[in-house]
Amino acid sequence: MQNNNMWTNENNQLHRSFQFKDFREAFAFMTRVALTAEKMDHHPYWTNVYNKVDIYLNTHDAGNIVTAKDHALAKAIDDLL
Ligand SMILES: C[C@H](O)[C@H](O)[C@H]1CNC2=NC(N)=NC(=O)C2=N1
């Protein structure tokens, strides 16, 4: 997997790009993220095109800012790679 290897804080969102071998790998990752997000009751804004997944995290409940919940989900997502 290729990626920019870190989350950045852009416009009150944590953002990281992920690039996989193909769509199958990207979607398998998204499935793992979805299950983790549901367990944490915290959900990503994300886009997927073929092998690329971009994830943006913030907390709507706190007024669309980055909170500890976003950092926790970002860490959990990294642990899925
Ligand atoms: C009711 C439910 O707990 C809330 O809507 C949760 C669900 N998932 C969420 N996900 C994100 N990213 N931000 C939230 O504020 C949020 N709130």
PDB file of the backbone (N, CA, C, O) and the ligand in Angstrom, with CONECT records:
HET    LIG  A 101      17
ATOM      1  N   MET A   1       0.838  -1.193   0.000  1.00  0.00           N
ATOM      2  CA  MET A   1       0.000   0.000   0.000  1.00  0.00           C
ATOM      3  C   MET A   1       0.878   1.251   0.000  1.00  0.00           C
ATOM      4  O   MET A   1       1.870   1.329   0.725  1.00  0.00           O
ATOM      5  N   GLN A   2       0.500   2.219  -0.819  1.00  0.00           N
ATOM      6  CA  GLN A   2       1.192   3.503  -0.796  1.00  0.00           C
ATOM      7  C   GLN A   2       0.295   4.512  -0.101  1.00  0.00           C
ATOM      8  O   GLN A   2      -0.926   4.460  -0.247  1.00  0.00           O
ATOM      9  N   ASN A   3       0.877   5.417   0.643  1.00  0.00           N
ATOM     10  CA  ASN A   3       0.065   6.470   1.249  1.00  0.00           C
ATOM     11  C   ASN A   3       0.980   7.594   1.691  1.00  0.00           C
ATOM     12  O   ASN A   3       2.204   7.478   1.626  1.00  0.00           O
ATOM     13  N   ASN A   4       0.379   8.677   2.138  1.00  0.00           N
ATOM     14  CA  ASN A   4       1.213   9.796   2.585  1.00  0.00           C
ATOM     15  C   ASN A   4       1.662   9.625   4.022  1.00  0.00           C
ATOM     16  O   ASN A   4       2.321  10.489   4.599  1.00  0.00           O
ATOM     17  N   ASN A   5       1.282   8.472   4.592  1.00  0.00           N
ATOM     18  CA  ASN A   5       1.857   8.011   5.853  1.00  0.00           C
ATOM     19  C   ASN A   5       1.500   8.835   7.075  1.00  0.00           C
ATOM     20  O   ASN A   5       2.031   8.579   8.156  1.00  0.00           O
ATOM     21  N   MET A   6       0.629   9.805   6.943  1.00  0.00           N
ATOM     22  CA  MET A   6       0.273  10.564   8.130  1.00  0.00           C
ATOM     23  C   MET A   6      -1.043  11.299   7.915  1.00  0.00           C
ATOM     24  O   MET A   6      -1.469  11.558   6.790  1.00  0.00           O
ATOM     25  N   TRP A   7      -1.650  11.614   9.013  1.00  0.00           N
ATOM     26  CA  TRP A   7      -2.855  12.420   8.999  1.00  0.00           C
ATOM     27  C   TRP A   7      -2.452  13.885   9.044  1.00  0.00           C
ATOM     28  O   TRP A   7      -1.499  14.256   9.729  1.00  0.00           O
ATOM     29  N   THR A   8      -3.176  14.705   8.318  1.00  0.00           N
ATOM     30  CA  THR A   8      -2.963  16.148   8.415  1.00  0.00           C
ATOM     31  C   THR A   8      -4.252  16.779   8.928  1.00  0.00           C
ATOM     32  O   THR A   8      -5.345  16.250   8.727  1.00  0.00           O
ATOM     33  N   ASN A   9      -4.101  17.904   9.584  1.00  0.00           N
ATOM     34  CA  ASN A   9      -5.261  18.635  10.078  1.00  0.00           C
ATOM     35  C   ASN A   9      -5.511  19.797   9.121  1.00  0.00           C
ATOM     36  O   ASN A   9      -4.792  20.796   9.134  1.00  0.00           O
ATOM     37  N   GLU A  10      -6.543  19.647   8.292  1.00  0.00           N
ATOM     38  CA  GLU A  10      -6.849  20.649   7.269  1.00  0.00           C
ATOM     39  C   GLU A  10      -8.280  21.120   7.478  1.00  0.00           C
ATOM     40  O   GLU A  10      -9.199  20.301   7.488  1.00  0.00           O
ATOM     41  N   ASN A  11      -8.485  22.384   7.641  1.00  0.00           N
ATOM     42  CA  ASN A  11      -9.839  22.949   7.735  1.00  0.00           C
ATOM     43  C   ASN A  11     -10.722  22.216   8.744  1.00  0.00           C
ATOM     44  O   ASN A  11     -11.849  21.826   8.439  1.00  0.00           O
ATOM     45  N   ASN A  12     -10.189  22.038   9.945  1.00  0.00           N
ATOM     46  CA  ASN A  12     -10.947  21.342  10.994  1.00  0.00           C
ATOM     47  C   ASN A  12     -11.316  19.917  10.631  1.00  0.00           C
ATOM     48  O   ASN A  12     -12.361  19.417  11.049  1.00  0.00           O
ATOM     49  N   GLN A  13     -10.469  19.261   9.859  1.00  0.00           N
ATOM     50  CA  GLN A  13     -10.668  17.846   9.548  1.00  0.00           C
ATOM     51  C   GLN A  13      -9.319  17.150   9.589  1.00  0.00           C
ATOM     52  O   GLN A  13      -8.324  17.675   9.089  1.00  0.00           O
ATOM     53  N   LEU A  14      -9.292  15.963  10.190  1.00  0.00           N
ATOM     54  CA  LEU A  14      -8.123  15.099  10.007  1.00  0.00           C
ATOM     55  C   LEU A  14      -8.284  14.418   8.655  1.00  0.00           C
ATOM     56  O   LEU A  14      -9.346  13.872   8.357  1.00  0.00           O
ATOM     57  N   HIS A  15      -7.247  14.447   7.843  1.00  0.00           N
ATOM     58  CA  HIS A  15      -7.308  13.860   6.510  1.00  0.00           C
ATOM     59  C   HIS A  15      -6.099  12.965   6.262  1.00  0.00           C
ATOM     60  O   HIS A  15      -4.961  13.316   6.573  1.00  0.00           O
ATOM     61  N   ARG A  16      -6.384  11.803   5.692  1.00  0.00           N
ATOM     62  CA  ARG A  16      -5.296  10.940   5.218  1.00  0.00           C
ATOM     63  C   ARG A  16      -5.728  10.262   3.932  1.00  0.00           C
ATOM     64  O   ARG A  16      -6.880   9.855   3.782  1.00  0.00           O
ATOM     65  N   SER A  17      -4.777  10.146   3.000  1.00  0.00           N
ATOM     66  CA  SER A  17      -4.999   9.437   1.733  1.00  0.00           C
ATOM     67  C   SER A  17      -4.366   8.063   1.805  1.00  0.00           C
ATOM     68  O   SER A  17      -3.279   7.887   2.356  1.00  0.00           O
ATOM     69  N   PHE A  18      -5.063   7.096   1.239  1.00  0.00           N
ATOM     70  CA  PHE A  18      -4.574   5.719   1.197  1.00  0.00           C
ATOM     71  C   PHE A  18      -4.642   5.226  -0.247  1.00  0.00           C
ATOM     72  O   PHE A  18      -5.619   5.478  -0.952  1.00  0.00           O
ATOM     73  N   GLN A  19      -3.617   4.536  -0.669  1.00  0.00           N
ATOM     74  CA  GLN A  19      -3.661   3.966  -2.021  1.00  0.00           C
ATOM     75  C   GLN A  19      -3.286   2.495  -1.966  1.00  0.00           C
ATOM     76  O   GLN A  19      -2.255   2.116  -1.411  1.00  0.00           O
ATOM     77  N   PHE A  20      -4.148   1.677  -2.555  1.00  0.00           N
ATOM     78  CA  PHE A  20      -3.979   0.229  -2.495  1.00  0.00           C
ATOM     79  C   PHE A  20      -3.655  -0.330  -3.878  1.00  0.00           C
ATOM     80  O   PHE A  20      -3.579   0.401  -4.865  1.00  0.00           O
ATOM     81  N   LYS A  21      -3.469  -1.644  -3.918  1.00  0.00           N
ATOM     82  CA  LYS A  21      -3.127  -2.302  -5.182  1.00  0.00           C
ATOM     83  C   LYS A  21      -4.268  -2.196  -6.182  1.00  0.00           C
ATOM     84  O   LYS A  21      -4.044  -1.970  -7.371  1.00  0.00           O
ATOM     85  N   ASP A  22      -5.469  -2.357  -5.703  1.00  0.00           N
ATOM     86  CA  ASP A  22      -6.618  -2.365  -6.597  1.00  0.00           C
ATOM     87  C   ASP A  22      -7.886  -2.080  -5.791  1.00  0.00           C
ATOM     88  O   ASP A  22      -7.814  -1.847  -4.585  1.00  0.00           O
ATOM     89  N   PHE A  23      -9.028  -2.097  -6.443  1.00  0.00           N
ATOM     90  CA  PHE A  23     -10.289  -1.801  -5.775  1.00  0.00           C
ATOM     91  C   PHE A  23     -10.610  -2.817  -4.690  1.00  0.00           C
ATOM     92  O   PHE A  23     -11.109  -2.464  -3.621  1.00  0.00           O
ATOM     93  N   ARG A  24     -10.320  -4.079  -4.972  1.00  0.00           N
ATOM     94  CA  ARG A  24     -10.607  -5.134  -4.000  1.00  0.00           C
ATOM     95  C   ARG A  24      -9.929  -4.841  -2.660  1.00  0.00           C
ATOM     96  O   ARG A  24     -10.550  -4.954  -1.603  1.00  0.00           O
ATOM     97  N   GLU A  25      -8.644  -4.461  -2.716  1.00  0.00           N
ATOM     98  CA  GLU A  25      -7.890  -4.156  -1.493  1.00  0.00           C
ATOM     99  C   GLU A  25      -8.450  -2.904  -0.815  1.00  0.00           C
ATOM    100  O   GLU A  25      -8.568  -2.847   0.409  1.00  0.00           O
ATOM    101  N   ALA A  26      -8.788  -1.912  -1.622  1.00  0.00           N
ATOM    102  CA  ALA A  26      -9.323  -0.665  -1.064  1.00  0.00           C
ATOM    103  C   ALA A  26     -10.654  -0.934  -0.355  1.00  0.00           C
ATOM    104  O   ALA A  26     -10.900  -0.430   0.740  1.00  0.00           O
ATOM    105  N   PHE A  27     -11.494  -1.728  -0.991  1.00  0.00           N
ATOM    106  CA  PHE A  27     -12.817  -1.948  -0.412  1.00  0.00           C
ATOM    107  C   PHE A  27     -12.757  -2.864   0.810  1.00  0.00           C
ATOM    108  O   PHE A  27     -13.554  -2.723   1.738  1.00  0.00           O
ATOM    109  N   ALA A  28     -11.814  -3.797   0.806  1.00  0.00           N
ATOM    110  CA  ALA A  28     -11.616  -4.637   1.998  1.00  0.00           C
ATOM    111  C   ALA A  28     -11.224  -3.755   3.186  1.00  0.00           C
ATOM    112  O   ALA A  28     -11.714  -3.943   4.299  1.00  0.00           O
ATOM    113  N   PHE A  29     -10.342  -2.800   2.936  1.00  0.00           N
ATOM    114  CA  PHE A  29      -9.950  -1.835   3.979  1.00  0.00           C
ATOM    115  C   PHE A  29     -11.166  -1.038   4.449  1.00  0.00           C
ATOM    116  O   PHE A  29     -11.369  -0.857   5.649  1.00  0.00           O
ATOM    117  N   MET A  30     -11.965  -0.569   3.507  1.00  0.00           N
ATOM    118  CA  MET A  30     -13.148   0.217   3.867  1.00  0.00           C
ATOM    119  C   MET A  30     -14.119  -0.598   4.718  1.00  0.00           C
ATOM    120  O   MET A  30     -14.761  -0.065   5.623  1.00  0.00           O
ATOM    121  N   THR A  31     -14.220  -1.873   4.425  1.00  0.00           N
ATOM    122  CA  THR A  31     -15.095  -2.737   5.224  1.00  0.00           C
ATOM    123  C   THR A  31     -14.596  -2.820   6.664  1.00  0.00           C
ATOM    124  O   THR A  31     -15.383  -2.760   7.609  1.00  0.00           O
ATOM    125  N   ARG A  32     -13.294  -2.958   6.818  1.00  0.00           N
ATOM    126  CA  ARG A  32     -12.728  -3.006   8.177  1.00  0.00           C
ATOM    127  C   ARG A  32     -12.957  -1.676   8.894  1.00  0.00           C
ATOM    128  O   ARG A  32     -13.325  -1.651  10.069  1.00  0.00           O
ATOM    129  N   VAL A  33     -12.736  -0.579   8.181  1.00  0.00           N
ATOM    130  CA  VAL A  33     -12.955   0.749   8.788  1.00  0.00           C
ATOM    131  C   VAL A  33     -14.414   0.909   9.207  1.00  0.00           C
ATOM    132  O   VAL A  33     -14.707   1.425  10.285  1.00  0.00           O
ATOM    133  N   ALA A  34     -15.327   0.458   8.337  1.00  0.00           N
ATOM    134  CA  ALA A  34     -16.754   0.617   8.638  1.00  0.00           C
ATOM    135  C   ALA A  34     -17.126  -0.107   9.928  1.00  0.00           C
ATOM    136  O   ALA A  34     -17.858   0.437  10.756  1.00  0.00           O
ATOM    137  N   LEU A  35     -16.630  -1.321  10.101  1.00  0.00           N
ATOM    138  CA  LEU A  35     -16.957  -2.090  11.299  1.00  0.00           C
ATOM    139  C   LEU A  35     -16.369  -1.447  12.547  1.00  0.00           C
ATOM    140  O   LEU A  35     -17.007  -1.415  13.599  1.00  0.00           O
ATOM    141  N   THR A  36     -15.151  -0.938  12.422  1.00  0.00           N
ATOM    142  CA  THR A  36     -14.504  -0.255  13.548  1.00  0.00           C
ATOM    143  C   THR A  36     -15.240   1.033  13.889  1.00  0.00           C
ATOM    144  O   THR A  36     -15.469   1.336  15.060  1.00  0.00           O
ATOM    145  N   ALA A  37     -15.608   1.787  12.859  1.00  0.00           N
ATOM    146  CA  ALA A  37     -16.324   3.051  13.075  1.00  0.00           C
ATOM    147  C   ALA A  37     -17.650   2.802  13.784  1.00  0.00           C
ATOM    148  O   ALA A  37     -18.034   3.546  14.687  1.00  0.00           O
ATOM    149  N   GLU A  38     -18.329   1.768  13.373  1.00  0.00           N
ATOM    150  CA  GLU A  38     -19.624   1.457  13.982  1.00  0.00           C
ATOM    151  C   GLU A  38     -19.459   1.098  15.455  1.00  0.00           C
ATOM    152  O   GLU A  38     -20.243   1.519  16.306  1.00  0.00           O
ATOM    153  N   LYS A  39     -18.421   0.310  15.736  1.00  0.00           N
ATOM    154  CA  LYS A  39     -18.146  -0.047  17.142  1.00  0.00           C
ATOM    155  C   LYS A  39     -17.865   1.193  17.976  1.00  0.00           C
ATOM    156  O   LYS A  39     -18.281   1.279  19.132  1.00  0.00           O
ATOM    157  N   MET A  40     -17.152   2.161  17.384  1.00  0.00           N
ATOM    158  CA  MET A  40     -16.766   3.368  18.115  1.00  0.00           C
ATOM    159  C   MET A  40     -17.863   4.429  18.074  1.00  0.00           C
ATOM    160  O   MET A  40     -17.742   5.475  18.711  1.00  0.00           O
ATOM    161  N   ASP A  41     -18.937   4.160  17.324  1.00  0.00           N
ATOM    162  CA  ASP A  41     -20.012   5.132  17.107  1.00  0.00           C
ATOM    163  C   ASP A  41     -19.444   6.471  16.635  1.00  0.00           C
ATOM    164  O   ASP A  41     -19.863   7.540  17.079  1.00  0.00           O
ATOM    165  N   HIS A  42     -18.482   6.378  15.729  1.00  0.00           N
ATOM    166  CA  HIS A  42     -17.872   7.576  15.144  1.00  0.00           C
ATOM    167  C   HIS A  42     -17.547   7.219  13.702  1.00  0.00           C
ATOM    168  O   HIS A  42     -16.918   6.192  13.446  1.00  0.00           O
ATOM    169  N   HIS A  43     -17.965   8.051  12.759  1.00  0.00           N
ATOM    170  CA  HIS A  43     -18.019   7.612  11.367  1.00  0.00           C
ATOM    171  C   HIS A  43     -17.274   8.559  10.436  1.00  0.00           C
ATOM    172  O   HIS A  43     -17.305   9.776  10.620  1.00  0.00           O
ATOM    173  N   PRO A  44     -16.605   7.995   9.436  1.00  0.00           N
ATOM    174  CA  PRO A  44     -15.814   8.829   8.530  1.00  0.00           C
ATOM    175  C   PRO A  44     -16.636   9.482   7.434  1.00  0.00           C
ATOM    176  O   PRO A  44     -17.661   8.954   7.002  1.00  0.00           O
ATOM    177  N   TYR A  45     -16.165  10.649   6.990  1.00  0.00           N
ATOM    178  CA  TYR A  45     -16.507  11.156   5.669  1.00  0.00           C
ATOM    179  C   TYR A  45     -15.390  10.623   4.785  1.00  0.00           C
ATOM    180  O   TYR A  45     -14.213  10.803   5.098  1.00  0.00           O
ATOM    181  N   TRP A  46     -15.746   9.969   3.682  1.00  0.00           N
ATOM    182  CA  TRP A  46     -14.674   9.404   2.865  1.00  0.00           C
ATOM    183  C   TRP A  46     -15.063   9.364   1.410  1.00  0.00           C
ATOM    184  O   TRP A  46     -16.241   9.412   1.056  1.00  0.00           O
ATOM    185  N   THR A  47     -14.036   9.274   0.566  1.00  0.00           N
ATOM    186  CA  THR A  47     -14.249   9.069  -0.856  1.00  0.00           C
ATOM    187  C   THR A  47     -13.406   7.882  -1.293  1.00  0.00           C
ATOM    188  O   THR A  47     -12.350   7.595  -0.729  1.00  0.00           O
ATOM    189  N   ASN A  48     -13.903   7.211  -2.304  1.00  0.00           N
ATOM    190  CA  ASN A  48     -13.171   6.094  -2.891  1.00  0.00           C
ATOM    191  C   ASN A  48     -13.281   6.177  -4.404  1.00  0.00           C
ATOM    192  O   ASN A  48     -14.379   6.284  -4.952  1.00  0.00           O
ATOM    193  N   VAL A  49     -12.151   6.129  -5.067  1.00  0.00           N
ATOM    194  CA  VAL A  49     -12.114   5.968  -6.516  1.00  0.00           C
ATOM    195  C   VAL A  49     -11.117   4.857  -6.805  1.00  0.00           C
ATOM    196  O   VAL A  49      -9.922   5.001  -6.545  1.00  0.00           O
ATOM    197  N   TYR A  50     -11.608   3.759  -7.340  1.00  0.00           N
ATOM    198  CA  TYR A  50     -10.782   2.582  -7.658  1.00  0.00           C
ATOM    199  C   TYR A  50      -9.927   2.171  -6.451  1.00  0.00           C
ATOM    200  O   TYR A  50     -10.456   1.624  -5.484  1.00  0.00           O
ATOM    201  N   ASN A  51      -8.626   2.426  -6.498  1.00  0.00           N
ATOM    202  CA  ASN A  51      -7.738   1.928  -5.444  1.00  0.00           C
ATOM    203  C   ASN A  51      -7.409   2.988  -4.403  1.00  0.00           C
ATOM    204  O   ASN A  51      -6.579   2.757  -3.524  1.00  0.00           O
ATOM    205  N   LYS A  52      -8.051   4.147  -4.495  1.00  0.00           N
ATOM    206  CA  LYS A  52      -7.704   5.255  -3.609  1.00  0.00           C
ATOM    207  C   LYS A  52      -8.846   5.534  -2.630  1.00  0.00           C
ATOM    208  O   LYS A  52     -10.014   5.603  -3.014  1.00  0.00           O
ATOM    209  N   VAL A  53      -8.484   5.690  -1.377  1.00  0.00           N
ATOM    210  CA  VAL A  53      -9.467   6.043  -0.340  1.00  0.00           C
ATOM    211  C   VAL A  53      -8.952   7.285   0.381  1.00  0.00           C
ATOM    212  O   VAL A  53      -7.807   7.319   0.831  1.00  0.00           O
ATOM    213  N   ASP A  54      -9.794   8.292   0.488  1.00  0.00           N
ATOM    214  CA  ASP A  54      -9.469   9.481   1.280  1.00  0.00           C
ATOM    215  C   ASP A  54     -10.439   9.537   2.445  1.00  0.00           C
ATOM    216  O   ASP A  54     -11.650   9.411   2.259  1.00  0.00           O
ATOM    217  N   ILE A  55      -9.916   9.722   3.635  1.00  0.00           N
ATOM    218  CA  ILE A  55     -10.756   9.766   4.835  1.00  0.00           C
ATOM    219  C   ILE A  55     -10.578  11.116   5.523  1.00  0.00           C
ATOM    220  O   ILE A  55      -9.462  11.603   5.699  1.00  0.00           O
ATOM    221  N   TYR A  56     -11.703  11.700   5.903  1.00  0.00           N
ATOM    222  CA  TYR A  56     -11.739  13.006   6.584  1.00  0.00           C
ATOM    223  C   TYR A  56     -12.534  12.826   7.867  1.00  0.00           C
ATOM    224  O   TYR A  56     -13.663  12.336   7.839  1.00  0.00           O
ATOM    225  N   LEU A  57     -11.954  13.216   8.976  1.00  0.00           N
ATOM    226  CA  LEU A  57     -12.618  13.016  10.269  1.00  0.00           C
ATOM    227  C   LEU A  57     -12.816  14.341  10.993  1.00  0.00           C
ATOM    228  O   LEU A  57     -11.883  15.126  11.156  1.00  0.00           O
ATOM    229  N   ASN A  58     -14.047  14.569  11.421  1.00  0.00           N
ATOM    230  CA  ASN A  58     -14.286  15.576  12.450  1.00  0.00           C
ATOM    231  C   ASN A  58     -15.546  15.186  13.210  1.00  0.00           C
ATOM    232  O   ASN A  58     -16.180  14.174  12.913  1.00  0.00           O
ATOM    233  N   THR A  59     -15.896  15.999  14.188  1.00  0.00           N
ATOM    234  CA  THR A  59     -16.994  15.636  15.079  1.00  0.00           C
ATOM    235  C   THR A  59     -18.139  16.617  14.891  1.00  0.00           C
ATOM    236  O   THR A  59     -18.069  17.766  15.327  1.00  0.00           O
ATOM    237  N   HIS A  60     -19.183  16.153  14.243  1.00  0.00           N
ATOM    238  CA  HIS A  60     -20.345  17.014  13.977  1.00  0.00           C
ATOM    239  C   HIS A  60     -20.961  17.477  15.289  1.00  0.00           C
ATOM    240  O   HIS A  60     -21.348  18.634  15.449  1.00  0.00           O
ATOM    241  N   ASP A  61     -21.039  16.524  16.231  1.00  0.00           N
ATOM    242  CA  ASP A  61     -21.702  16.801  17.501  1.00  0.00           C
ATOM    243  C   ASP A  61     -21.024  17.946  18.269  1.00  0.00           C
ATOM    244  O   ASP A  61     -21.643  18.582  19.122  1.00  0.00           O
ATOM    245  N   ALA A  62     -19.753  18.199  17.957  1.00  0.00           N
ATOM    246  CA  ALA A  62     -19.021  19.259  18.657  1.00  0.00           C
ATOM    247  C   ALA A  62     -18.923  20.512  17.795  1.00  0.00           C
ATOM    248  O   ALA A  62     -18.197  21.445  18.139  1.00  0.00           O
ATOM    249  N   GLY A  63     -19.657  20.543  16.659  1.00  0.00           N
ATOM    250  CA  GLY A  63     -19.618  21.708  15.783  1.00  0.00           C
ATOM    251  C   GLY A  63     -18.588  21.584  14.682  1.00  0.00           C
ATOM    252  O   GLY A  63     -17.990  22.575  14.263  1.00  0.00           O
ATOM    253  N   ASN A  64     -18.383  20.367  14.214  1.00  0.00           N
ATOM    254  CA  ASN A  64     -17.466  20.116  13.088  1.00  0.00           C
ATOM    255  C   ASN A  64     -16.040  20.565  13.362  1.00  0.00           C
ATOM    256  O   ASN A  64     -15.412  21.254  12.559  1.00  0.00           O
ATOM    257  N   ILE A  65     -15.558  20.153  14.513  1.00  0.00           N
ATOM    258  CA  ILE A  65     -14.145  20.379  14.826  1.00  0.00           C
ATOM    259  C   ILE A  65     -13.491  19.033  15.110  1.00  0.00           C
ATOM    260  O   ILE A  65     -14.173  18.026  15.303  1.00  0.00           O
ATOM    261  N   VAL A  66     -12.177  19.028  15.134  1.00  0.00           N
ATOM    262  CA  VAL A  66     -11.430  17.804  15.451  1.00  0.00           C
ATOM    263  C   VAL A  66     -11.400  17.627  16.962  1.00  0.00           C
ATOM    264  O   VAL A  66     -10.999  18.528  17.697  1.00  0.00           O
ATOM    265  N   THR A  67     -11.827  16.461  17.411  1.00  0.00           N
ATOM    266  CA  THR A  67     -11.822  16.169  18.847  1.00  0.00           C
ATOM    267  C   THR A  67     -11.040  14.878  19.100  1.00  0.00           C
ATOM    268  O   THR A  67     -10.514  14.256  18.178  1.00  0.00           O
ATOM    269  N   ALA A  68     -10.982  14.502  20.371  1.00  0.00           N
ATOM    270  CA  ALA A  68     -10.296  13.270  20.756  1.00  0.00           C
ATOM    271  C   ALA A  68     -10.904  12.057  20.067  1.00  0.00           C
ATOM    272  O   ALA A  68     -10.212  11.072  19.811  1.00  0.00           O
ATOM    273  N   LYS A  69     -12.212  12.129  19.761  1.00  0.00           N
ATOM    274  CA  LYS A  69     -12.858  11.005  19.064  1.00  0.00           C
ATOM    275  C   LYS A  69     -12.251  10.792  17.686  1.00  0.00           C
ATOM    276  O   LYS A  69     -12.093   9.658  17.234  1.00  0.00           O
ATOM    277  N   ASP A  70     -11.913  11.888  17.026  1.00  0.00           N
ATOM    278  CA  ASP A  70     -11.320  11.781  15.686  1.00  0.00           C
ATOM    279  C   ASP A  70      -9.905  11.221  15.763  1.00  0.00           C
ATOM    280  O   ASP A  70      -9.512  10.389  14.944  1.00  0.00           O
ATOM    281  N   HIS A  71      -9.150  11.678  16.743  1.00  0.00           N
ATOM    282  CA  HIS A  71      -7.797  11.135  16.906  1.00  0.00           C
ATOM    283  C   HIS A  71      -7.852   9.646  17.257  1.00  0.00           C
ATOM    284  O   HIS A  71      -7.015   8.865  16.807  1.00  0.00           O
ATOM    285  N   ALA A  72      -8.838   9.264  18.059  1.00  0.00           N
ATOM    286  CA  ALA A  72      -8.975   7.843  18.423  1.00  0.00           C
ATOM    287  C   ALA A  72      -9.330   7.003  17.200  1.00  0.00           C
ATOM    288  O   ALA A  72      -8.781   5.916  17.014  1.00  0.00           O
ATOM    289  N   LEU A  73     -10.249   7.502  16.362  1.00  0.00           N
ATOM    290  CA  LEU A  73     -10.617   6.744  15.161  1.00  0.00           C
ATOM    291  C   LEU A  73      -9.455   6.698  14.171  1.00  0.00           C
ATOM    292  O   LEU A  73      -9.222   5.672  13.533  1.00  0.00           O
ATOM    293  N   ALA A  74      -8.730   7.803  14.043  1.00  0.00           N
ATOM    294  CA  ALA A  74      -7.568   7.809  13.141  1.00  0.00           C
ATOM    295  C   ALA A  74      -6.557   6.745  13.562  1.00  0.00           C
ATOM    296  O   ALA A  74      -6.020   6.020  12.724  1.00  0.00           O
ATOM    297  N   LYS A  75      -6.308   6.660  14.851  1.00  0.00           N
ATOM    298  CA  LYS A  75      -5.376   5.650  15.370  1.00  0.00           C
ATOM    299  C   LYS A  75      -5.900   4.243  15.090  1.00  0.00           C
ATOM    300  O   LYS A  75      -5.148   3.362  14.674  1.00  0.00           O
ATOM    301  N   ALA A  76      -7.198   4.043  15.324  1.00  0.00           N
ATOM    302  CA  ALA A  76      -7.791   2.721  15.094  1.00  0.00           C
ATOM    303  C   ALA A  76      -7.712   2.345  13.610  1.00  0.00           C
ATOM    304  O   ALA A  76      -7.489   1.183  13.271  1.00  0.00           O
ATOM    305  N   ILE A  77      -7.897   3.330  12.733  1.00  0.00           N
ATOM    306  CA  ILE A  77      -7.797   3.070  11.290  1.00  0.00           C
ATOM    307  C   ILE A  77      -6.361   2.686  10.936  1.00  0.00           C
ATOM    308  O   ILE A  77      -6.141   1.752  10.166  1.00  0.00           O
ATOM    309  N   ASP A  78      -5.397   3.395  11.488  1.00  0.00           N
ATOM    310  CA  ASP A  78      -3.994   3.058  11.220  1.00  0.00           C
ATOM    311  C   ASP A  78      -3.681   1.628  11.649  1.00  0.00           C
ATOM    312  O   ASP A  78      -2.900   0.929  11.004  1.00  0.00           O
ATOM    313  N   ASP A  79      -4.296   1.212  12.738  1.00  0.00           N
ATOM    314  CA  ASP A  79      -4.051  -0.148  13.240  1.00  0.00           C
ATOM    315  C   ASP A  79      -4.660  -1.212  12.329  1.00  0.00           C
ATOM    316  O   ASP A  79      -4.331  -2.391  12.457  1.00  0.00           O
ATOM    317  N   LEU A  80      -5.551  -0.811  11.404  1.00  0.00           N
ATOM    318  CA  LEU A  80      -6.174  -1.766  10.475  1.00  0.00           C
ATOM    319  C   LEU A  80      -5.323  -2.012   9.236  1.00  0.00           C
ATOM    320  O   LEU A  80      -5.579  -2.950   8.481  1.00  0.00           O
ATOM    321  N   LEU A  81      -4.318  -1.178   9.025  1.00  0.00           N
ATOM    322  CA  LEU A  81      -3.521  -1.294   7.789  1.00  0.00           C
ATOM    323  C   LEU A  81      -2.645  -2.538   7.804  1.00  0.00           C
ATOM    324  O   LEU A  81      -1.914  -2.789   6.846  1.00  0.00           O
TER     325      LEU A  81
HETATM  326  C1  LIG A 101     -25.998   9.796  17.599  1.00  0.00           C
HETATM  327  C2  LIG A 101     -24.591   9.445  17.246  1.00  0.00           C
HETATM  328  O1  LIG A 101     -23.886   9.035  18.371  1.00  0.00           O
HETATM  329  C3  LIG A 101     -23.873  10.626  16.642  1.00  0.00           C
HETATM  330  O2  LIG A 101     -24.585  11.112  15.530  1.00  0.00           O
HETATM  331  C4  LIG A 101     -22.449  10.319  16.245  1.00  0.00           C
HETATM  332  C5  LIG A 101     -22.345   9.270  15.171  1.00  0.00           C
HETATM  333  N1  LIG A 101     -21.124   9.352  14.420  1.00  0.00           N
HETATM  334  C6  LIG A 101     -20.430  10.484  14.325  1.00  0.00           C
HETATM  335  N2  LIG A 101     -19.386  10.562  13.536  1.00  0.00           N
HETATM  336  C7  LIG A 101     -18.691  11.674  13.400  1.00  0.00           C
HETATM  337  N3  LIG A 101     -17.639  11.702  12.578  1.00  0.00           N
HETATM  338  N4  LIG A 101     -19.019  12.766  14.099  1.00  0.00           N
HETATM  339  C8  LIG A 101     -20.059  12.787  14.941  1.00  0.00           C
HETATM  340  O3  LIG A 101     -20.329  13.812  15.560  1.00  0.00           O
HETATM  341  C9  LIG A 101     -20.804  11.608  15.087  1.00  0.00           C
HETATM  342  N5  LIG A 101     -21.816  11.537  15.924  1.00  0.00           N
CONECT  326  327
CONECT  327  326  328  329
CONECT  328  327
CONECT  329  327  330  331
CONECT  330  329
CONECT  331  329  332  342
CONECT  332  331  333
CONECT  333  332  334
CONECT  334  333  335  341
CONECT  335  334  336
CONECT  336  335  337  338
CONECT  337  336
CONECT  338  336  339
CONECT  339  338  340  341
CONECT  340  339
CONECT  341  334  339  342
CONECT  342  331  341
END
